[in-house]
Amino acid sequence: MLRGSCMCKKVKYEIDGEPHMMYHCHCGKCRAASGASFVTNIIVATNKFWVVAGREHLSAYESSPNKHRYFCSNCGSPVYSHGQTTQHYVAVRCGTLESDPGIRPTHHSYVTSKAAWVSIEDALPQYTERPTLTPQSPP
């Protein structure tokens, strides 16, 4: 069981089992929402992710049509995102994990949107968008 929380610990979640994948996202929306050059996310099946405390402190922002980014209304920590096109998965912000998830990043997404000051120097694959996620063929 993986556990995580926001900075103030009011919002807590649990993940049952191993995440499908970990990746770095360079899209402008992730950069703006996090205040960082890019974010690292894990993809988790929706039915394996539970907010176990502080649901009343979660606020959502619709950053794209039918996609919401959930964050703690007390401390502002981004916790996860969930969208209609990826309804079977949530993208959990790795910075909120309380332990090692046991996997490592597999790729960089939205590299054409990356911050000008970022140089990608690892050998991970780079995508202009994100790989397609479907329940029939998990990542």
VMD Tcl script that builds the backbone (N, CA, C; Angstrom):
set m [mol new atoms 417]
animate dup $m
set s [atomselect $m all]
$s set {name element resname resid chain x y z} {
  {N N MET 1 A 0.851 -1.183 0.000}
  {CA C MET 1 A 0.000 0.000 0.000}
  {C C MET 1 A 0.891 1.238 0.000}
  {N N LEU 2 A 0.678 2.110 -0.979}
  {CA C LEU 2 A 1.371 3.396 -1.004}
  {C C LEU 2 A 0.491 4.443 -0.342}
  {N N ARG 3 A 1.123 5.373 0.329}
  {CA C ARG 3 A 0.391 6.454 0.983}
  {C C ARG 3 A 1.005 7.784 0.597}
  {N N GLY 4 A 0.160 8.802 0.636}
  {CA C GLY 4 A 0.643 10.136 0.343}
  {C C GLY 4 A -0.247 11.166 0.984}
  {N N SER 5 A 0.218 12.406 0.955}
  {CA C SER 5 A -0.561 13.486 1.555}
  {C C SER 5 A -0.089 14.819 0.993}
  {N N CYS 6 A -0.905 15.821 1.235}
  {CA C CYS 6 A -0.532 17.183 0.871}
  {C C CYS 6 A 0.485 17.701 1.900}
  {N N MET 7 A 0.963 18.901 1.699}
  {CA C MET 7 A 1.988 19.462 2.578}
  {C C MET 7 A 1.511 19.611 4.020}
  {N N CYS 8 A 0.263 20.028 4.218}
  {CA C CYS 8 A -0.228 20.244 5.588}
  {C C CYS 8 A -0.795 18.972 6.217}
  {N N LYS 9 A -0.826 17.881 5.457}
  {CA C LYS 9 A -1.283 16.558 5.916}
  {C C LYS 9 A -2.796 16.464 6.137}
  {N N LYS 10 A -3.558 17.465 5.708}
  {CA C LYS 10 A -5.016 17.387 5.865}
  {C C LYS 10 A -5.634 16.439 4.849}
  {N N VAL 11 A -5.082 16.388 3.627}
  {CA C VAL 11 A -5.556 15.459 2.596}
  {C C VAL 11 A -4.588 14.280 2.560}
  {N N LYS 12 A -5.130 13.075 2.735}
  {CA C LYS 12 A -4.323 11.859 2.699}
  {C C LYS 12 A -4.970 10.870 1.744}
  {N N TYR 13 A -4.120 10.120 1.066}
  {CA C TYR 13 A -4.632 9.119 0.129}
  {C C TYR 13 A -3.844 7.825 0.249}
  {N N GLU 14 A -4.422 6.770 -0.317}
  {CA C GLU 14 A -3.771 5.465 -0.375}
  {C C GLU 14 A -3.911 4.903 -1.781}
  {N N ILE 15 A -2.906 4.144 -2.176}
  {CA C ILE 15 A -2.894 3.464 -3.467}
  {C C ILE 15 A -2.657 1.990 -3.190}
  {N N ASP 16 A -3.560 1.164 -3.671}
  {CA C ASP 16 A -3.458 -0.281 -3.485}
  {C C ASP 16 A -2.765 -0.889 -4.699}
  {N N GLY 17 A -1.578 -1.388 -4.514}
  {CA C GLY 17 A -0.847 -2.021 -5.611}
  {C C GLY 17 A 0.135 -1.078 -6.267}
  {N N GLU 18 A 0.831 -1.616 -7.254}
  {CA C GLU 18 A 1.868 -0.860 -7.942}
  {C C GLU 18 A 1.253 0.039 -9.008}
  {N N PRO 19 A 1.733 1.265 -9.121}
  {CA C PRO 19 A 1.261 2.147 -10.191}
  {C C PRO 19 A 1.605 1.559 -11.566}
  {N N HIS 20 A 0.853 1.988 -12.588}
  {CA C HIS 20 A 1.112 1.514 -13.953}
  {C C HIS 20 A 2.408 2.070 -14.508}
  {N N MET 21 A 2.664 3.356 -14.263}
  {CA C MET 21 A 3.879 3.979 -14.780}
  {C C MET 21 A 4.140 5.295 -14.067}
  {N N MET 22 A 5.357 5.767 -14.235}
  {CA C MET 22 A 5.783 7.070 -13.741}
  {C C MET 22 A 6.353 7.829 -14.944}
  {N N TYR 23 A 6.068 9.116 -15.027}
  {CA C TYR 23 A 6.572 9.906 -16.140}
  {C C TYR 23 A 6.742 11.368 -15.727}
  {N N HIS 24 A 7.510 12.094 -16.528}
  {CA C HIS 24 A 7.715 13.523 -16.334}
  {C C HIS 24 A 6.834 14.263 -17.339}
  {N N CYS 25 A 6.026 15.209 -16.869}
  {CA C CYS 25 A 5.162 15.991 -17.751}
  {C C CYS 25 A 5.671 17.429 -17.816}
  {N N HIS 26 A 5.884 17.910 -19.036}
  {CA C HIS 26 A 6.406 19.257 -19.269}
  {C C HIS 26 A 5.347 20.212 -19.803}
  {N N CYS 27 A 4.065 19.815 -19.794}
  {CA C CYS 27 A 3.037 20.686 -20.368}
  {C C CYS 27 A 2.920 21.976 -19.550}
  {N N GLY 28 A 2.465 23.024 -20.213}
  {CA C GLY 28 A 2.341 24.326 -19.562}
  {C C GLY 28 A 1.389 24.317 -18.390}
  {N N LYS 29 A 0.343 23.502 -18.454}
  {CA C LYS 29 A -0.622 23.461 -17.356}
  {C C LYS 29 A -0.020 22.805 -16.112}
  {N N CYS 30 A 0.731 21.732 -16.289}
  {CA C CYS 30 A 1.393 21.104 -15.131}
  {C C CYS 30 A 2.437 22.042 -14.543}
  {N N ARG 31 A 3.167 22.733 -15.416}
  {CA C ARG 31 A 4.177 23.666 -14.917}
  {C C ARG 31 A 3.520 24.782 -14.116}
  {N N ALA 32 A 2.426 25.336 -14.641}
  {CA C ALA 32 A 1.747 26.431 -13.941}
  {C C ALA 32 A 1.109 25.965 -12.636}
  {N N ALA 33 A 0.504 24.776 -12.657}
  {CA C ALA 33 A -0.172 24.265 -11.461}
  {C C ALA 33 A 0.817 23.937 -10.345}
  {N N SER 34 A 2.029 23.532 -10.718}
  {CA C SER 34 A 3.010 23.132 -9.715}
  {C C SER 34 A 3.993 24.233 -9.354}
  {N N GLY 35 A 4.171 25.193 -10.253}
  {CA C GLY 35 A 5.192 26.210 -10.042}
  {C C GLY 35 A 6.591 25.676 -10.277}
  {N N ALA 36 A 6.690 24.537 -10.951}
  {CA C ALA 36 A 7.979 23.889 -11.207}
  {C C ALA 36 A 8.219 23.747 -12.709}
  {N N SER 37 A 9.429 23.390 -13.088}
  {CA C SER 37 A 9.784 23.236 -14.493}
  {C C SER 37 A 9.061 22.076 -15.159}
  {N N PHE 38 A 8.739 21.051 -14.400}
  {CA C PHE 38 A 7.941 19.921 -14.860}
  {C C PHE 38 A 7.469 19.167 -13.631}
  {N N VAL 39 A 6.516 18.262 -13.817}
  {CA C VAL 39 A 6.056 17.444 -12.703}
  {C C VAL 39 A 6.317 15.973 -13.012}
  {N N THR 40 A 6.447 15.195 -11.968}
  {CA C THR 40 A 6.563 13.752 -12.108}
  {C C THR 40 A 5.301 13.152 -11.532}
  {N N ASN 41 A 4.641 12.334 -12.337}
  {CA C ASN 41 A 3.373 11.712 -11.961}
  {C C ASN 41 A 3.480 10.203 -11.992}
  {N N ILE 42 A 2.615 9.566 -11.240}
  {CA C ILE 42 A 2.385 8.134 -11.410}
  {C C ILE 42 A 0.950 7.961 -11.875}
  {N N ILE 43 A 0.750 6.982 -12.734}
  {CA C ILE 43 A -0.582 6.651 -13.227}
  {C C ILE 43 A -1.080 5.455 -12.411}
  {N N VAL 44 A -2.289 5.632 -11.852}
  {CA C VAL 44 A -2.890 4.634 -10.965}
  {C C VAL 44 A -4.311 4.372 -11.430}
  {N N ALA 45 A -4.743 3.121 -11.400}
  {CA C ALA 45 A -6.132 2.800 -11.719}
  {C C ALA 45 A -7.046 3.500 -10.716}
  {N N THR 46 A -8.115 4.084 -11.211}
  {CA C THR 46 A -9.046 4.835 -10.367}
  {C C THR 46 A -9.558 3.984 -9.206}
  {N N ASN 47 A -9.803 2.712 -9.457}
  {CA C ASN 47 A -10.343 1.842 -8.396}
  {C C ASN 47 A -9.279 1.379 -7.411}
  {N N LYS 48 A -8.045 1.839 -7.565}
  {CA C LYS 48 A -6.956 1.524 -6.626}
  {C C LYS 48 A -6.493 2.757 -5.853}
  {N N PHE 49 A -7.174 3.880 -6.053}
  {CA C PHE 49 A -6.800 5.152 -5.433}
  {C C PHE 49 A -7.946 5.634 -4.553}
  {N N TRP 50 A -7.637 5.953 -3.282}
  {CA C TRP 50 A -8.667 6.418 -2.347}
  {C C TRP 50 A -8.162 7.618 -1.560}
  {N N VAL 51 A -8.983 8.650 -1.492}
  {CA C VAL 51 A -8.720 9.742 -0.548}
  {C C VAL 51 A -9.268 9.247 0.783}
  {N N VAL 52 A -8.393 9.059 1.770}
  {CA C VAL 52 A -8.794 8.453 3.043}
  {C C VAL 52 A -8.991 9.477 4.154}
  {N N ALA 53 A -8.573 10.706 3.929}
  {CA C ALA 53 A -8.787 11.771 4.915}
  {C C ALA 53 A -8.747 13.108 4.201}
  {N N GLY 54 A -9.561 14.031 4.679}
  {CA C GLY 54 A -9.511 15.398 4.198}
  {C C GLY 54 A -10.199 15.675 2.881}
  {N N ARG 55 A -11.105 14.807 2.463}
  {CA C ARG 55 A -11.815 15.046 1.200}
  {C C ARG 55 A -12.445 16.447 1.178}
  {N N GLU 56 A -12.882 16.910 2.353}
  {CA C GLU 56 A -13.499 18.236 2.425}
  {C C GLU 56 A -12.502 19.365 2.156}
  {N N HIS 57 A -11.206 19.063 2.195}
  {CA C HIS 57 A -10.175 20.062 1.917}
  {C C HIS 57 A -9.740 20.048 0.454}
  {N N LEU 58 A -10.228 19.077 -0.324}
  {CA C LEU 58 A -9.877 19.023 -1.739}
  {C C LEU 58 A -10.713 20.021 -2.527}
  {N N SER 59 A -10.045 20.770 -3.358}
  {CA C SER 59 A -10.706 21.641 -4.317}
  {C C SER 59 A -10.284 21.181 -5.697}
  {N N ALA 60 A -11.103 21.507 -6.684}
  {CA C ALA 60 A -10.802 21.083 -8.051}
  {C C ALA 60 A -10.830 22.283 -8.978}
  {N N TYR 61 A -9.977 22.217 -9.975}
  {CA C TYR 61 A -9.942 23.229 -11.021}
  {C C TYR 61 A -10.037 22.496 -12.352}
  {N N GLU 62 A -10.983 22.908 -13.197}
  {CA C GLU 62 A -11.118 22.294 -14.521}
  {C C GLU 62 A -10.116 22.960 -15.454}
  {N N SER 63 A -8.960 22.323 -15.620}
  {CA C SER 63 A -7.866 22.906 -16.386}
  {C C SER 63 A -8.023 22.707 -17.890}
  {N N SER 64 A -8.771 21.717 -18.271}
  {CA C SER 64 A -9.113 21.417 -19.654}
  {C C SER 64 A -10.550 20.921 -19.624}
  {N N PRO 65 A -11.253 20.946 -20.758}
  {CA C PRO 65 A -12.625 20.425 -20.732}
  {C C PRO 65 A -12.666 18.997 -20.172}
  {N N ASN 66 A -13.448 18.806 -19.139}
  {CA C ASN 66 A -13.661 17.506 -18.495}
  {C C ASN 66 A -12.411 16.920 -17.843}
  {N N LYS 67 A -11.436 17.755 -17.504}
  {CA C LYS 67 A -10.261 17.306 -16.742}
  {C C LYS 67 A -10.092 18.221 -15.547}
  {N N HIS 68 A -10.032 17.622 -14.372}
  {CA C HIS 68 A -9.898 18.391 -13.134}
  {C C HIS 68 A -8.579 18.091 -12.446}
  {N N ARG 69 A -8.003 19.128 -11.878}
  {CA C ARG 69 A -6.801 19.015 -11.050}
  {C C ARG 69 A -7.242 19.256 -9.616}
  {N N TYR 70 A -6.927 18.311 -8.755}
  {CA C TYR 70 A -7.350 18.368 -7.361}
  {C C TYR 70 A -6.178 18.810 -6.497}
  {N N PHE 71 A -6.461 19.744 -5.595}
  {CA C PHE 71 A -5.420 20.290 -4.736}
  {C C PHE 71 A -6.011 20.566 -3.358}
  {N N CYS 72 A -5.134 20.663 -2.368}
  {CA C CYS 72 A -5.573 20.962 -1.004}
  {C C CYS 72 A -5.922 22.438 -0.906}
  {N N SER 73 A -7.136 22.736 -0.460}
  {CA C SER 73 A -7.565 24.131 -0.338}
  {C C SER 73 A -6.902 24.825 0.853}
  {N N ASN 74 A -6.276 24.065 1.736}
  {CA C ASN 74 A -5.593 24.665 2.879}
  {C C ASN 74 A -4.155 25.070 2.542}
  {N N CYS 75 A -3.358 24.136 2.005}
  {CA C CYS 75 A -1.944 24.429 1.749}
  {C C CYS 75 A -1.625 24.629 0.270}
  {N N GLY 76 A -2.543 24.279 -0.619}
  {CA C GLY 76 A -2.336 24.481 -2.045}
  {C C GLY 76 A -1.621 23.364 -2.772}
  {N N SER 77 A -1.223 22.309 -2.072}
  {CA C SER 77 A -0.502 21.213 -2.731}
  {C C SER 77 A -1.346 20.563 -3.823}
  {N N PRO 78 A -0.795 20.441 -5.047}
  {CA C PRO 78 A -1.482 19.661 -6.070}
  {C C PRO 78 A -1.355 18.183 -5.706}
  {N N VAL 79 A -2.467 17.449 -5.756}
  {CA C VAL 79 A -2.457 16.054 -5.319}
  {C C VAL 79 A -2.623 15.091 -6.489}
  {N N TYR 80 A -3.649 15.290 -7.316}
  {CA C TYR 80 A -3.862 14.404 -8.465}
  {C C TYR 80 A -4.736 15.093 -9.500}
  {N N SER 81 A -4.790 14.490 -10.686}
  {CA C SER 81 A -5.702 14.968 -11.726}
  {C C SER 81 A -6.472 13.776 -12.274}
  {N N HIS 82 A -7.645 14.078 -12.821}
  {CA C HIS 82 A -8.528 13.037 -13.333}
  {C C HIS 82 A -9.363 13.641 -14.443}
  {N N GLY 83 A -9.437 12.957 -15.570}
  {CA C GLY 83 A -10.193 13.475 -16.694}
  {C C GLY 83 A -11.112 12.448 -17.306}
  {N N GLN 84 A -12.072 12.923 -18.077}
  {CA C GLN 84 A -13.036 12.037 -18.727}
  {C C GLN 84 A -12.353 11.116 -19.735}
  {N N THR 85 A -11.375 11.622 -20.478}
  {CA C THR 85 A -10.719 10.786 -21.481}
  {C C THR 85 A -9.831 9.714 -20.854}
  {N N THR 86 A -9.465 9.904 -19.596}
  {CA C THR 86 A -8.668 8.906 -18.875}
  {C C THR 86 A -9.394 8.521 -17.588}
  {N N GLN 87 A -10.688 8.303 -17.703}
  {CA C GLN 87 A -11.518 8.093 -16.523}
  {C C GLN 87 A -11.140 6.866 -15.699}
  {N N HIS 88 A -10.438 5.923 -16.265}
  {CA C HIS 88 A -10.047 4.724 -15.531}
  {C C HIS 88 A -8.736 4.898 -14.765}
  {N N TYR 89 A -8.122 6.092 -14.910}
  {CA C TYR 89 A -6.838 6.357 -14.278}
  {C C TYR 89 A -6.829 7.722 -13.619}
  {N N VAL 90 A -6.007 7.873 -12.598}
  {CA C VAL 90 A -5.694 9.180 -12.032}
  {C C VAL 90 A -4.191 9.376 -12.163}
  {N N ALA 91 A -3.770 10.621 -12.292}
  {CA C ALA 91 A -2.359 10.969 -12.319}
  {C C ALA 91 A -2.039 11.608 -10.970}
  {N N VAL 92 A -1.252 10.916 -10.183}
  {CA C VAL 92 A -0.925 11.362 -8.828}
  {C C VAL 92 A 0.437 12.045 -8.850}
  {N N ARG 93 A 0.535 13.210 -8.215}
  {CA C ARG 93 A 1.787 13.954 -8.157}
  {C C ARG 93 A 2.762 13.240 -7.225}
  {N N CYS 94 A 3.900 12.847 -7.775}
  {CA C CYS 94 A 4.877 12.060 -7.006}
  {C C CYS 94 A 5.437 12.810 -5.805}
  {N N GLY 95 A 5.428 14.118 -5.851}
  {CA C GLY 95 A 5.926 14.894 -4.724}
  {C C GLY 95 A 5.096 14.716 -3.468}
  {N N THR 96 A 3.892 14.168 -3.600}
  {CA C THR 96 A 3.030 13.947 -2.436}
  {C C THR 96 A 3.160 12.538 -1.861}
  {N N LEU 97 A 3.936 11.671 -2.512}
  {CA C LEU 97 A 4.127 10.302 -2.004}
  {C C LEU 97 A 4.976 10.316 -0.739}
  {N N GLU 98 A 4.656 9.433 0.180}
  {CA C GLU 98 A 5.406 9.353 1.435}
  {C C GLU 98 A 6.458 8.250 1.432}
  {N N SER 99 A 6.504 7.465 0.349}
  {CA C SER 99 A 7.520 6.413 0.249}
  {C C SER 99 A 7.836 6.161 -1.218}
  {N N ASP 100 A 8.825 5.349 -1.455}
  {CA C ASP 100 A 9.253 5.000 -2.804}
  {C C ASP 100 A 8.191 4.116 -3.463}
  {N N PRO 101 A 7.666 4.509 -4.622}
  {CA C PRO 101 A 6.638 3.699 -5.273}
  {C C PRO 101 A 7.187 2.444 -5.939}
  {N N GLY 102 A 8.507 2.315 -6.000}
  {CA C GLY 102 A 9.101 1.107 -6.558}
  {C C GLY 102 A 9.256 1.113 -8.067}
  {N N ILE 103 A 8.862 2.193 -8.726}
  {CA C ILE 103 A 9.056 2.312 -10.167}
  {C C ILE 103 A 9.771 3.617 -10.452}
  {N N ARG 104 A 10.247 3.774 -11.684}
  {CA C ARG 104 A 10.967 4.970 -12.075}
  {C C ARG 104 A 10.356 5.530 -13.364}
  {N N PRO 105 A 10.634 6.779 -13.694}
  {CA C PRO 105 A 10.055 7.378 -14.898}
  {C C PRO 105 A 10.378 6.584 -16.161}
  {N N THR 106 A 9.374 6.508 -17.045}
  {CA C THR 106 A 9.531 5.783 -18.307}
  {C C THR 106 A 9.703 6.721 -19.496}
  {N N HIS 107 A 9.269 7.995 -19.356}
  {CA C HIS 107 A 9.335 8.924 -20.492}
  {C C HIS 107 A 9.082 10.360 -20.052}
  {N N HIS 108 A 9.256 11.257 -21.002}
  {CA C HIS 108 A 8.915 12.676 -20.857}
  {C C HIS 108 A 7.749 12.950 -21.797}
  {N N SER 109 A 6.702 13.613 -21.297}
  {CA C SER 109 A 5.546 13.979 -22.127}
  {C C SER 109 A 5.545 15.483 -22.385}
  {N N TYR 110 A 4.937 15.872 -23.500}
  {CA C TYR 110 A 4.761 17.279 -23.888}
  {C C TYR 110 A 6.077 18.050 -23.928}
  {N N VAL 111 A 7.087 17.430 -24.518}
  {CA C VAL 111 A 8.403 18.072 -24.532}
  {C C VAL 111 A 8.441 19.335 -25.390}
  {N N THR 112 A 7.507 19.493 -26.334}
  {CA C THR 112 A 7.493 20.730 -27.123}
  {C C THR 112 A 7.022 21.918 -26.283}
  {N N SER 113 A 6.445 21.650 -25.111}
  {CA C SER 113 A 5.992 22.704 -24.201}
  {C C SER 113 A 6.953 22.928 -23.041}
  {N N LYS 114 A 8.068 22.239 -23.030}
  {CA C LYS 114 A 8.966 22.332 -21.878}
  {C C LYS 114 A 9.496 23.746 -21.694}
  {N N ALA 115 A 9.852 24.048 -20.468}
  {CA C ALA 115 A 10.418 25.359 -20.147}
  {C C ALA 115 A 11.736 25.545 -20.899}
  {N N ALA 116 A 11.974 26.745 -21.377}
  {CA C ALA 116 A 13.168 27.028 -22.188}
  {C C ALA 116 A 14.464 26.744 -21.443}
  {N N TRP 117 A 14.448 26.855 -20.128}
  {CA C TRP 117 A 15.663 26.670 -19.336}
  {C C TRP 117 A 15.919 25.209 -18.956}
  {N N VAL 118 A 15.048 24.309 -19.376}
  {CA C VAL 118 A 15.204 22.890 -19.038}
  {C C VAL 118 A 15.900 22.155 -20.178}
  {N N SER 119 A 16.933 21.410 -19.828}
  {CA C SER 119 A 17.605 20.514 -20.772}
  {C C SER 119 A 17.316 19.089 -20.332}
  {N N ILE 120 A 16.751 18.312 -21.221}
  {CA C ILE 120 A 16.499 16.903 -20.911}
  {C C ILE 120 A 17.758 16.145 -21.302}
  {N N GLU 121 A 18.428 15.595 -20.311}
  {CA C GLU 121 A 19.722 14.965 -20.555}
  {C C GLU 121 A 19.746 13.475 -20.268}
  {N N ASP 122 A 18.582 12.890 -19.951}
  {CA C ASP 122 A 18.554 11.450 -19.753}
  {C C ASP 122 A 18.195 10.762 -21.067}
  {N N ALA 123 A 18.194 9.457 -21.067}
  {CA C ALA 123 A 17.930 8.683 -22.282}
  {C C ALA 123 A 16.467 8.246 -22.413}
  {N N LEU 124 A 15.579 8.776 -21.556}
  {CA C LEU 124 A 14.179 8.376 -21.625}
  {C C LEU 124 A 13.536 8.864 -22.918}
  {N N PRO 125 A 12.577 8.099 -23.449}
  {CA C PRO 125 A 11.857 8.556 -24.646}
  {C C PRO 125 A 11.163 9.883 -24.377}
  {N N GLN 126 A 11.033 10.677 -25.443}
  {CA C GLN 126 A 10.394 11.983 -25.345}
  {C C GLN 126 A 9.221 12.026 -26.317}
  {N N TYR 127 A 8.057 12.464 -25.810}
  {CA C TYR 127 A 6.842 12.523 -26.622}
  {C C TYR 127 A 6.338 13.954 -26.707}
  {N N THR 128 A 5.767 14.309 -27.863}
  {CA C THR 128 A 5.204 15.639 -28.026}
  {C C THR 128 A 3.891 15.778 -27.262}
  {N N GLU 129 A 3.207 14.666 -27.016}
  {CA C GLU 129 A 1.994 14.643 -26.199}
  {C C GLU 129 A 2.176 13.561 -25.154}
  {N N ARG 130 A 1.083 12.894 -24.767}
  {CA C ARG 130 A 1.199 11.785 -23.817}
  {C C ARG 130 A 0.767 10.515 -24.502}
  {N N PRO 131 A 1.337 9.390 -24.113}
  {CA C PRO 131 A 0.883 8.119 -24.670}
  {C C PRO 131 A -0.592 7.894 -24.324}
  {N N THR 132 A -1.312 7.223 -25.190}
  {CA C THR 132 A -2.730 6.938 -24.962}
  {C C THR 132 A -2.890 5.913 -23.854}
  {N N LEU 133 A -3.811 6.208 -22.929}
  {CA C LEU 133 A -4.101 5.292 -21.829}
  {C C LEU 133 A -5.512 4.757 -22.023}
  {N N THR 134 A -5.637 3.452 -22.077}
  {CA C THR 134 A -6.967 2.832 -22.193}
  {C C THR 134 A -7.073 1.705 -21.179}
  {N N PRO 135 A -8.277 1.404 -20.693}
  {CA C PRO 135 A -8.414 0.325 -19.727}
  {C C PRO 135 A -8.078 -1.041 -20.326}
  {N N GLN 136 A -8.225 -1.170 -21.653}
  {CA C GLN 136 A -7.925 -2.449 -22.285}
  {C C GLN 136 A -6.421 -2.685 -22.405}
  {N N SER 137 A -5.652 -1.625 -22.513}
  {CA C SER 137 A -4.199 -1.771 -22.659}
  {C C SER 137 A -3.500 -0.804 -21.716}
  {N N PRO 138 A -3.414 -1.184 -20.438}
  {CA C PRO 138 A -2.784 -0.285 -19.474}
  {C C PRO 138 A -1.347 0.037 -19.873}
  {N N PRO 139 A -0.884 1.203 -19.468}
  {CA C PRO 139 A 0.457 1.639 -19.827}
  {C C PRO 139 A 1.537 0.720 -19.290}
}
mol reanalyze $m
mol bondsrecalc $m
mol representation Tube
mol addrep $m
